[in-house]
Amino acid sequence: DAKTTQPNSMESNEEEPVHLPCNHSTISGTDYIHWYRQLPSQGPEYVIHGLTSNVNNRMASLAIAEDRKSSTLILHRATLRDAAVYYCIRIISGNTPLVFGKGTRLSVIA
Amino acid sequence: GAVVSQHPSWVICKSGTSVKIECRSLDFQATTMFWYRQFPKQSLMLMATSNEGSKATYEQGVEKDKFLINHASLTLSTLTVTSAHPEDSSFYICSAKVRATGELFFGEGSRLTVL
């Protein structure tokens, strides 16, 4: 049980920002939120993670709600290469493997 | 970032034969590696957790005698699909946890087709 809920699919125009939501209403205080993405026929790759504060890196931004029950992955300018399945994952503890839900399939339209 | 390499990237075999898939951490030591299976249009499903020098821990419903996992060194884990059948055709993905930092990195996956 991944314990996160994401929309099955989303669509974006190229060069526009994309906001990918994730609901994790049962999250505990010590769970981190990680985002991975999987391009077609490849293994998942790490995107970003956070605990309470918003996070930025070269790939994306992560906005975490104040009550931590939801988060949003933000791609500032979608490109065709960003078309992938995006997974929002709770890390229950440092020693457990990643449990993948169904993720959100992002399509980017030129 | 760290590199995890899987070999082979794809393999086609006849029903009844065994296939070995390797997962190597190229530039770090991995005390723990995880094996996943992914069917078309589905998410990754965890098969087993492999710790260096000890027996793998299998998820419920995964046959340990069919999917043999060996983690003999800090940089190599292998998954052997024994007596493969067409229903074992899938995309097999490993991930490795960096011993020093706890970060997780994924291999590029191995696509198995059983005829």
Chai-1 contact restraints between the chains, C-beta under 6 A:
chainA,res_idxA,chainB,res_idxB,connection_type,confidence,min_distance_angstrom,max_distance_angstrom,comment,restraint_id
A,Q42,B,E108,contact,1.0,0.0,6.0,A-B,restraint_1
A,G43,B,I93,contact,1.0,0.0,6.0,A-B,restraint_2
A,G43,B,F106,contact,1.0,0.0,6.0,A-B,restraint_3
A,G43,B,G107,contact,1.0,0.0,6.0,A-B,restraint_4
A,G43,B,E108,contact,1.0,0.0,6.0,A-B,restraint_5
A,G43,B,G109,contact,1.0,0.0,6.0,A-B,restraint_6
A,P44,B,F106,contact,1.0,0.0,6.0,A-B,restraint_7
A,G94,B,G102,contact,1.0,0.0,6.0,A-B,restraint_8
A,P97,B,F34,contact,1.0,0.0,6.0,A-B,restraint_9
A,P97,B,L46,contact,1.0,0.0,6.0,A-B,restraint_10
A,P97,B,T49,contact,1.0,0.0,6.0,A-B,restraint_11
A,F100,B,S43,contact,1.0,0.0,6.0,A-B,restraint_12
A,F100,B,L44,contact,1.0,0.0,6.0,A-B,restraint_13
A,K102,B,S43,contact,1.0,0.0,6.0,A-B,restraint_14
